[in-house]
Amino acid sequence: VLSLGADVLPEYKLQTPRINKFTILHYSPFKAVWDWLILLLVIYTAIFTPYSAAFLLNDREEQKRRECGYSCSPLNVVDLIVDIMFIIDILINFRTTYVNQNEEVVSDPAKIAIHYFKGWFLIDMVAAIPFDLLIFGSGSDE
């Protein structure tokens, strides 16, 4: 029923792209797996952050964190890894091709960067800021 012949695939997938060694094709298997991983991390963050704020933040935990340090809790380490993954995602997006209005694959790093800056960069950057580390480092009681 499903065919991946030349009549179904977009023209840019049939052409051999000329890309830089460090450029990632937006339709590559690596990029597909990476996008799924980032989606799972976003879902984790969307569920766990409110849960943590509502049920896990209390005076005893704050005192324990001040005495032991940030890496004392496994959940803090997982959150740090998630934050690092989001920052890596920003770097990967700076190296990922895109399709322009003429249905041509753009692989020029400067054009990719401009396209990303005009699009999702600001949203990704705000999402990747590790606010919990900033708050922990401030030493504030609030």
ZISUL-V731922 format. One record per backbone hydrogen bond with DSSP energy under -0.5 kcal/mol. CO is the residue of the C=O (numbers start at 1). NH is the residue of the N-H. If there is no record, write none. Layout:
co={CO	CO}
nh={NH	NH}
This chain:
co={5	5	10	10	11	11	15	17	20	24	25	28	29	30	31	32	33	34	35	36	37	38	39	40	41	42	43	44	45	47	48	49	50	51	51	52	52	56	58	59	60	61	62	63	64	65	69	70	73	74	75	76	77	78	79	80	81	82	83	84	85	86	87	88	89	90	92	93	95	98	98	100	104	104	105	106	108	109	110	111	112	113	114	115	116	120	121	122	123	124	125	126	129	130	130	131	132	133	134	135	135	136}
nh={8	9	13	14	14	15	17	19	23	97	28	32	33	34	35	36	37	38	39	40	41	42	43	44	45	46	47	48	49	51	52	53	54	55	56	56	57	58	62	63	64	65	66	67	68	69	72	73	77	78	79	80	81	82	83	84	85	86	87	88	89	90	91	92	93	94	95	96	24	100	106	103	100	106	107	98	112	113	114	115	116	117	118	119	121	124	125	126	127	128	129	129	131	133	134	135	136	137	138	139	140	139}
